[in-house]
Amino acid sequence: MKNILLVDDDREVSESLANLFDSDKFNFAFLEDGTEVRTYLHAHDDVDVVMLDVNLPTLSGLDVLKQIRSINTDMPVIMISGFVSTENAIEAMKEGAYEYLTKPFEIEKLVTTVNKACGYSSQRKTGPVEEARIEPSEEHTLDEIVGKSPEIVEIAKVIGQVSKTDAAVLIFGESGTGKELVARAIHRNAKRKNHPFLSVNCAALPETLLESELFGHEKGAFTGAYYKRIGKFEQANGGTLFLDEIGDMSMLTQSKLLRVLQEKRFERVGGNESIDVDVRIIAATNKSLVQAMKEGSFRVDLFYRLKVVSVYIPPLRERRGDIPILVDHFIEKFSRQLGVSPRKVSRKAVQYLSKHPWPGNVRELENNIHTAMVMSKNDNLQSEDFPSLSDDSPKLEIDLTNLLEDYTDTFKKIVDPVMPKLIASSPGQIYHFLESALERAVISSCLKQFEGNQVKTSETLGISRNTLRDRIAKYNLY
């Protein structure tokens, strides 16, 4: 028999949750106020799992979680919440929650999570220790990761989990999805938060300058080196270094970076002195590093050094439910910056924005909201306040059923009307975006036709199973 303590101020909800479990295997106890938890755990040392609502009277669930941790560091605590908050998810996982679930629950996931937590408890159960009294926490500011989609909640949970360690993190996602925002959130919640967070865009600098940017150089090391330069590794000592677009780093610089990760020391360009550093690395890319390794442009050993933990940020078009929330967020942000009263946005305009493909992702949405806030004379933003997103071109009905036909002209008719907008919103990534989008659409559609059967899909498309598996991983089509 497993003993579950369920803490929720809604007794009806608690009993409904308990009814999902076999009463011969699970015994539930109920509390409605977080202030009672400490006393209960001292009186009952047989509790296997605590299910804890985030929003409780008197004392928040997060503060109760800290109290539980002071009593028993190994007690599995499943946080439950009636509304989605990325900040709460980050904080809960950082404080050692076993899982963070939001209502309405997926019953199968809830039951599976509780069963796994009970197994975890059996392996790690320890006796109570004297606790330190935890007072309600003060408000604190986190980097804002805005959204309520399941994908964003999962990212927030990973942030909270990895923030407790110094593990290297590799972030995948298209340009404009918010990779640096995730990196900053990891740093802000980690023990290194009082040390520097520095960012380097590996695609923005040629090889010689990137090496100097990372490792610094001695005076006279090369033509134009008129003074000694301290590189980002030295500047970030004790803190976090974010390497954006790591896939564009040259093989030579990759080898030097690998050495720093292995030995935690380096020399400045043109210098002989070894410099010891303690820096956490968070890297990001909008490319497939798996493909780059196959092509020989990215080191396999460096990939696995960087990818201790990986985070995938889906493009905005795959989480359209977050668009209304992001619109409100950016309107509030730019209202403060511009010193104006917050604008409202019509329901029709929100629907209009939600249908746009957003090749530039969240960055493109942010820029369009900023432009509308500056240029619009309306207090209530309308669809016409976003002219750069309008598409007045006639809709095409495309027949691609004859593989002997050359479809260049057909695709050209699709691309021509939108090319000016792509150039304006996504310079430097158009080819990659369109090529990836077409490949992803074809593979996704074929997988759907065969209900995920990879053998039939690969045979039908005329590609190998290995290639198909690579593309499924690349585009997250599981």
C-alpha positions as CSV (number, residue, x, y, z in Angstrom):
1,M,0.0,0.0,0.0
2,K,1.4,3.4,-1.0
3,N,0.5,6.4,1.1
4,I,-0.2,9.7,-0.8
5,L,-0.6,13.0,0.9
6,L,-2.7,15.3,-1.3
7,V,-2.6,19.0,-0.4
8,D,-5.3,21.1,-2.2
9,D,-7.8,23.6,-0.9
10,D,-10.5,22.1,-3.1
11,R,-11.6,18.9,-1.3
12,E,-13.9,17.9,-4.1
13,V,-11.0,18.0,-6.6
14,S,-8.8,16.0,-4.2
15,E,-11.3,13.2,-3.8
16,S,-11.9,13.1,-7.6
17,L,-8.1,12.6,-8.1
18,A,-8.0,9.9,-5.4
19,N,-10.8,8.0,-7.2
20,L,-8.6,7.6,-10.2
21,F,-6.4,5.1,-8.3
22,D,-6.9,1.6,-7.0
23,S,-8.0,1.9,-3.4
24,D,-6.4,-1.5,-2.6
25,K,-3.0,-0.1,-3.7
26,F,-3.1,3.6,-2.8
27,N,-4.2,5.3,0.5
28,F,-4.9,9.0,0.2
29,A,-4.8,11.6,3.0
30,F,-6.0,15.1,2.4
31,L,-5.0,18.5,3.7
32,E,-6.4,21.9,2.6
33,D,-3.8,24.3,3.9
34,G,-0.1,24.3,3.4
35,T,0.6,25.3,7.0
36,E,-0.5,21.8,8.1
37,V,2.0,19.9,6.0
38,R,5.0,20.1,8.3
39,T,3.1,18.8,11.3
40,Y,1.5,16.0,9.3
41,L,4.9,14.8,7.9
42,H,6.4,14.7,11.4
43,A,3.5,12.6,12.7
44,H,3.5,10.3,9.7
45,D,6.8,8.9,8.5
46,D,5.2,6.5,6.0
47,V,4.2,9.0,3.3
48,D,5.5,7.9,-0.1
49,V,4.5,10.9,-2.3
50,V,3.1,14.4,-1.7
51,M,0.8,15.9,-4.3
52,L,0.9,19.6,-3.7
53,D,-1.2,22.4,-5.3
54,V,0.7,25.6,-6.1
55,N,-2.0,27.9,-5.0
56,L,-2.9,27.4,-1.4
57,P,-4.3,29.7,1.3
58,T,-1.9,31.2,3.8
59,L,1.3,29.7,2.4
60,S,2.0,29.1,-1.3
61,G,2.7,25.6,-2.6
62,L,6.3,26.6,-3.6
63,D,7.0,27.6,0.0
64,V,5.5,24.4,1.3
65,L,7.8,22.5,-1.1
66,K,10.8,24.2,0.5
67,Q,9.5,23.2,3.9
68,I,9.2,19.6,2.7
69,R,12.7,19.7,1.3
70,S,14.0,20.8,4.7
71,I,12.3,17.9,6.4
72,N,13.1,15.2,3.8
73,T,15.4,15.9,0.9
74,D,14.3,12.8,-1.0
75,M,10.5,13.0,-0.7
76,P,8.9,12.9,-4.2
77,V,6.7,16.0,-4.5
78,I,4.4,16.4,-7.5
79,M,3.3,20.0,-8.0
80,I,-0.1,20.6,-9.4
81,S,-1.5,23.8,-10.7
82,G,-4.8,25.1,-12.1
83,F,-3.1,27.6,-14.4
84,V,0.1,27.6,-16.4
85,S,3.0,29.6,-15.2
86,T,6.5,29.1,-16.6
87,E,8.0,30.9,-13.6
88,N,6.3,28.5,-11.2
89,A,7.4,25.5,-13.2
90,I,11.0,26.7,-13.2
91,E,11.0,27.4,-9.5
92,A,9.3,24.1,-8.6
93,M,11.8,22.0,-10.6
94,K,14.7,24.1,-9.2
95,E,13.5,23.4,-5.7
96,G,13.5,19.7,-6.4
97,A,9.9,18.9,-7.3
98,Y,9.6,15.4,-8.9
99,E,7.1,16.7,-11.5
100,Y,5.0,19.7,-12.3
101,L,1.5,19.0,-13.8
102,T,-1.2,21.4,-14.9
103,K,-5.0,21.0,-14.8
104,P,-6.9,19.6,-16.6
105,F,-4.8,16.5,-16.2
106,E,-4.1,13.8,-18.7
107,I,-5.3,10.9,-16.6
108,E,-2.8,8.4,-18.0
109,K,0.1,10.8,-17.4
110,L,-1.1,11.6,-13.9
111,V,-1.4,7.9,-12.9
112,T,2.0,7.0,-14.5
113,T,3.7,9.9,-12.8
114,V,2.4,8.9,-9.3
115,N,3.3,5.3,-9.9
116,K,6.9,6.3,-10.9
117,A,7.2,8.6,-7.9
118,C,6.1,5.8,-5.6
119,G,8.9,3.6,-7.1
120,Y,11.4,6.5,-6.6
121,S,10.3,6.8,-3.1
122,S,10.8,3.1,-2.3
123,Q,14.4,3.4,-3.5
124,R,15.3,6.6,-1.8
125,K,13.1,6.9,1.3
126,T,15.0,8.4,4.3
127,G,13.9,9.4,7.7
128,P,13.0,12.9,8.7
129,V,15.7,15.4,9.8
130,E,15.4,18.6,11.8
131,E,14.1,21.3,9.5
132,A,14.9,24.9,9.1
133,R,11.9,27.2,9.2
134,I,11.1,28.5,5.7
135,E,9.3,31.8,5.5
136,P,7.2,32.8,2.4
137,S,9.5,33.8,-0.4
138,E,9.8,37.3,-1.7
139,E,8.9,38.2,-5.2
140,H,11.7,37.8,-7.6
141,T,12.2,38.7,-11.3
142,L,12.9,36.0,-13.8
143,D,13.7,36.3,-17.5
144,E,10.2,36.2,-19.1
145,I,9.5,33.1,-21.0
146,V,6.0,33.8,-22.2
147,G,3.5,31.1,-23.2
148,K,1.1,28.4,-21.8
149,S,1.6,25.8,-24.5
150,P,2.7,22.3,-23.3
151,E,6.0,22.8,-25.2
152,I,6.8,26.0,-23.2
153,V,5.8,24.4,-19.9
154,E,8.2,21.5,-20.6
155,I,11.0,23.9,-21.5
156,A,10.4,25.7,-18.2
157,K,10.6,22.4,-16.3
158,V,13.9,21.6,-18.0
159,I,15.2,25.1,-17.1
160,G,14.4,24.5,-13.4
161,Q,16.0,21.0,-13.5
162,V,19.3,21.9,-15.2
163,S,19.7,25.1,-13.1
164,K,20.6,23.0,-10.2
165,T,23.7,21.7,-12.0
166,D,26.6,23.0,-14.1
167,A,25.8,20.7,-17.0
168,A,26.4,21.9,-20.5
169,V,23.2,22.7,-22.4
170,L,22.6,22.6,-26.1
171,I,19.6,24.6,-27.4
172,F,18.0,23.8,-30.7
173,G,15.6,26.0,-32.6
174,E,15.0,28.3,-35.5
175,S,16.2,31.9,-35.5
176,G,13.9,34.1,-33.4
177,T,12.5,31.4,-31.2
178,G,14.2,32.7,-28.0
179,K,17.2,30.5,-27.6
180,E,19.2,33.2,-25.7
181,L,16.2,33.9,-23.5
182,V,16.2,30.3,-22.4
183,A,20.0,30.4,-21.8
184,R,19.6,33.6,-19.7
185,A,16.8,31.9,-17.7
186,I,19.0,28.9,-16.9
187,H,21.8,31.2,-15.8
188,R,19.4,33.4,-13.7
189,N,18.2,30.4,-11.8
190,A,21.6,28.7,-11.3
191,K,24.1,29.1,-8.5
192,R,26.3,31.2,-10.9
193,K,23.6,33.8,-11.2
194,N,25.7,36.4,-9.4
195,H,28.5,36.0,-11.9
196,P,28.7,37.2,-15.5
197,F,26.5,36.0,-18.3
198,L,28.2,36.7,-21.7
199,S,27.0,36.0,-25.2
200,V,29.0,35.4,-28.4
201,N,27.4,35.0,-31.8
202,C,29.7,32.5,-33.6
203,A,28.2,33.3,-37.0
204,A,28.8,37.0,-36.8
205,L,32.7,36.9,-36.7
206,P,35.3,35.4,-39.0
207,E,37.5,32.6,-37.6
208,T,40.4,34.8,-36.5
209,L,38.3,37.4,-34.8
210,L,36.1,34.7,-33.1
211,E,39.2,33.0,-31.6
212,S,40.3,36.4,-30.2
213,E,36.8,37.1,-29.0
214,L,36.7,33.8,-27.1
215,F,40.3,33.5,-25.8
216,G,41.7,37.0,-26.1
217,H,45.1,37.9,-27.5
218,E,48.4,39.3,-26.5
219,K,49.8,42.6,-27.8
220,G,51.4,42.0,-31.2
221,A,49.9,38.6,-31.7
222,F,48.8,39.6,-35.2
223,T,48.6,42.6,-37.4
224,G,46.4,45.2,-35.7
225,A,46.8,43.7,-32.2
226,Y,48.0,46.9,-30.6
227,Y,47.0,46.0,-27.1
228,K,46.3,42.9,-25.0
229,R,42.7,41.8,-25.2
230,I,40.8,39.8,-22.5
231,G,38.5,37.2,-24.1
232,K,35.0,36.2,-23.2
233,F,36.2,33.0,-21.3
234,E,38.2,35.1,-18.9
235,Q,35.5,37.7,-18.6
236,A,32.9,35.0,-17.8
237,N,35.0,33.2,-15.3
238,G,32.7,31.8,-12.6
239,G,29.7,32.5,-14.7
240,T,28.0,31.4,-18.0
241,L,29.1,31.7,-21.6
242,F,26.4,31.5,-24.2
243,L,27.7,30.4,-27.7
244,D,25.0,31.2,-30.2
245,E,25.0,29.7,-33.7
246,I,27.6,27.1,-32.6
247,G,27.1,25.3,-35.9
248,D,28.9,28.1,-37.8
249,M,32.1,27.7,-35.8
250,S,35.1,26.6,-37.8
251,M,36.7,23.2,-37.2
252,L,39.9,24.8,-35.9
253,T,38.1,26.9,-33.3
254,Q,35.9,23.9,-32.4
255,S,39.1,21.9,-31.5
256,K,40.3,24.8,-29.3
257,L,36.9,25.0,-27.6
258,L,36.9,21.3,-27.0
259,R,40.3,21.6,-25.3
260,V,39.0,24.3,-23.0
261,L,35.9,22.2,-22.1
262,Q,38.2,19.2,-21.3
263,E,41.0,20.9,-19.5
264,K,39.4,24.1,-18.2
265,R,42.4,26.1,-19.3
266,F,43.6,27.9,-22.4
267,E,46.1,30.4,-23.8
268,R,45.4,33.7,-25.3
269,V,46.2,34.0,-29.0
270,G,50.0,34.7,-29.3
271,G,50.5,33.9,-25.6
272,N,52.2,31.0,-23.7
273,E,50.6,31.4,-20.3
274,S,47.9,28.8,-19.4
275,I,44.9,30.5,-17.9
276,D,42.5,28.4,-15.7
277,V,38.8,29.1,-16.0
278,D,35.5,27.9,-14.5
279,V,32.8,28.6,-17.0
280,R,29.5,27.0,-17.8
281,I,28.8,26.6,-21.5
282,I,25.3,26.9,-23.0
283,A,25.3,26.6,-26.8
284,A,22.6,27.1,-29.4
285,T,22.1,26.4,-33.1
286,N,19.5,26.8,-35.7
287,K,21.1,24.0,-37.8
288,S,21.1,20.3,-37.6
289,L,24.4,19.4,-35.9
290,V,23.7,15.7,-36.7
291,Q,23.8,16.6,-40.4
292,A,26.8,18.8,-39.9
293,M,28.7,15.8,-38.2
294,K,27.8,13.6,-41.2
295,E,29.1,16.2,-43.5
296,G,32.3,16.5,-41.5
297,S,31.8,20.2,-40.5
298,F,31.2,19.6,-36.8
299,R,33.2,17.5,-34.4
300,V,31.4,14.5,-32.9
301,D,33.4,14.7,-29.6
302,L,32.5,18.4,-29.2
303,F,28.8,17.7,-29.9
304,Y,28.6,15.2,-27.0
305,R,30.5,17.6,-24.8
306,L,28.0,20.3,-25.4
307,K,24.8,18.1,-25.5
308,V,24.7,16.9,-21.9
309,V,21.2,18.3,-21.8
310,S,19.3,19.4,-24.9
311,V,16.4,21.8,-25.2
312,Y,14.3,22.1,-28.4
313,I,12.3,25.3,-28.9
314,P,9.5,24.8,-31.4
315,P,8.8,27.5,-34.0
316,L,6.0,29.8,-33.3
317,R,3.8,28.3,-36.0
318,E,3.8,25.1,-34.0
319,R,2.5,26.7,-30.9
320,R,0.0,29.2,-32.2
321,G,-1.9,29.1,-28.9
322,D,0.8,31.2,-27.4
323,I,0.4,34.1,-29.9
324,P,-2.4,35.9,-28.1
325,I,-0.4,35.8,-24.9
326,L,2.7,37.1,-26.6
327,V,0.7,39.9,-28.3
328,D,-0.5,41.1,-24.9
329,H,3.0,40.7,-23.5
330,F,4.6,42.8,-26.2
331,I,1.9,45.5,-26.1
332,E,2.5,45.9,-22.4
333,K,6.3,46.0,-23.0
334,F,6.2,48.6,-25.7
335,S,3.6,50.7,-23.9
336,R,6.1,51.1,-21.0
337,Q,8.9,51.8,-23.4
338,L,6.9,54.4,-25.4
339,G,5.3,55.9,-22.4
340,V,1.7,55.4,-23.7
341,S,-1.4,53.8,-22.3
342,P,-1.6,50.1,-23.1
343,R,-3.4,49.5,-26.4
344,K,-6.0,46.9,-26.9
345,V,-6.1,44.5,-29.9
346,S,-9.2,43.4,-31.6
347,R,-10.3,39.8,-31.7
348,K,-10.1,39.8,-35.5
349,A,-6.6,41.1,-35.3
350,V,-5.5,38.4,-32.9
351,Q,-7.1,35.8,-35.2
352,Y,-5.3,37.4,-38.2
353,L,-1.9,37.3,-36.4
354,S,-2.5,33.7,-35.3
355,K,-2.8,32.6,-38.9
356,H,0.5,34.1,-40.1
357,P,3.3,31.5,-40.6
358,W,5.9,33.7,-38.7
359,P,9.1,32.6,-40.5
360,G,11.0,35.0,-38.1
361,N,9.2,33.4,-35.1
362,V,8.8,35.4,-31.9
363,R,11.3,38.0,-33.0
364,E,9.2,38.8,-36.1
365,L,6.0,39.0,-34.0
366,E,7.7,41.3,-31.5
367,N,9.0,43.6,-34.3
368,N,5.5,43.8,-35.9
369,I,3.8,44.7,-32.6
370,H,6.5,47.4,-32.0
371,T,5.8,48.9,-35.5
372,A,2.1,48.8,-35.0
373,M,2.4,50.5,-31.6
374,V,4.5,53.3,-33.1
375,M,2.6,53.9,-36.3
376,S,-1.0,53.2,-35.4
377,K,-3.3,56.0,-34.4
378,N,-5.9,53.7,-33.0
379,D,-6.3,52.8,-29.4
380,N,-7.6,49.4,-30.5
381,L,-5.1,47.7,-32.9
382,Q,-6.8,46.2,-36.0
383,S,-5.6,43.9,-38.8
384,E,-4.8,46.8,-41.0
385,D,-2.2,48.0,-38.5
386,F,-0.1,45.1,-39.6
387,P,0.3,45.8,-43.4
388,S,3.6,44.0,-43.8
389,L,1.7,40.7,-43.0
390,S,-1.1,41.1,-45.5
391,D,-1.2,38.7,-48.5
392,D,-3.3,40.0,-51.3
393,S,-2.0,37.5,-53.8
394,P,-4.5,35.1,-55.4
395,K,-4.7,31.7,-53.8
396,L,-3.3,28.8,-55.8
397,E,-4.8,25.4,-56.2
398,I,-1.8,23.1,-56.7
399,D,-1.8,19.7,-58.4
400,L,1.4,17.9,-57.8
401,T,0.2,14.4,-58.8
402,N,2.3,14.2,-62.0
403,L,6.0,13.6,-61.0
404,L,7.1,13.9,-64.7
405,E,6.2,17.6,-64.6
406,D,8.6,20.4,-63.7
407,Y,7.0,22.3,-60.8
408,T,9.6,25.2,-60.8
409,D,7.0,27.6,-62.2
410,T,4.4,26.5,-59.7
411,F,6.6,26.9,-56.7
412,K,7.8,30.2,-58.1
413,K,4.3,31.5,-58.2
414,I,4.0,30.7,-54.5
415,V,7.4,32.2,-53.5
416,D,7.4,35.4,-55.7
417,P,4.6,37.2,-53.8
418,V,6.0,36.6,-50.4
419,M,9.7,37.1,-51.2
420,P,9.8,40.8,-50.3
421,K,8.4,40.0,-46.8
422,L,10.9,37.2,-46.3
423,I,13.7,39.5,-47.3
424,A,12.4,42.2,-44.8
425,S,11.8,39.8,-41.9
426,S,14.3,37.0,-42.3
427,P,17.5,38.0,-44.2
428,G,20.2,35.4,-44.1
429,Q,17.9,32.5,-43.4
430,I,15.5,32.3,-46.3
431,Y,17.0,29.4,-48.2
432,H,17.4,27.3,-45.1
433,F,13.9,28.1,-43.9
434,L,12.1,27.3,-47.2
435,E,14.2,24.2,-47.9
436,S,13.6,22.8,-44.4
437,A,9.9,23.7,-44.5
438,L,9.3,21.8,-47.7
439,E,11.3,18.8,-46.6
440,R,9.5,18.8,-43.3
441,A,6.1,19.1,-44.9
442,V,6.7,16.2,-47.3
443,I,8.0,13.9,-44.6
444,S,5.3,14.8,-42.1
445,S,2.5,14.3,-44.6
446,C,3.8,10.9,-45.7
447,L,4.2,9.8,-42.1
448,K,0.7,10.8,-41.5
449,Q,-0.6,8.8,-44.5
450,F,1.1,5.7,-43.2
451,E,0.2,6.3,-39.5
452,G,3.9,6.7,-38.5
453,N,5.1,3.5,-40.3
454,Q,8.7,4.4,-41.1
455,V,9.3,1.4,-43.4
456,K,6.4,2.4,-45.7
457,T,7.3,6.1,-45.5
458,S,10.9,5.6,-46.4
459,E,10.0,3.3,-49.3
460,T,7.4,5.6,-50.6
461,L,9.6,8.7,-50.5
462,G,12.6,6.8,-51.9
463,I,14.9,7.5,-49.1
464,S,16.8,5.2,-46.7
465,R,15.5,4.4,-43.2
466,N,18.6,6.1,-41.7
467,T,17.9,9.3,-43.7
468,L,14.2,9.2,-42.5
469,R,15.2,8.7,-38.9
470,D,17.7,11.6,-39.2
471,R,15.0,13.9,-40.5
472,I,12.5,12.8,-37.9
473,A,15.0,13.8,-35.2
474,K,16.0,17.0,-37.0
475,Y,12.4,18.2,-37.3
476,N,11.1,16.7,-34.1
477,L,8.4,14.6,-35.9
478,Y,8.2,11.8,-33.4
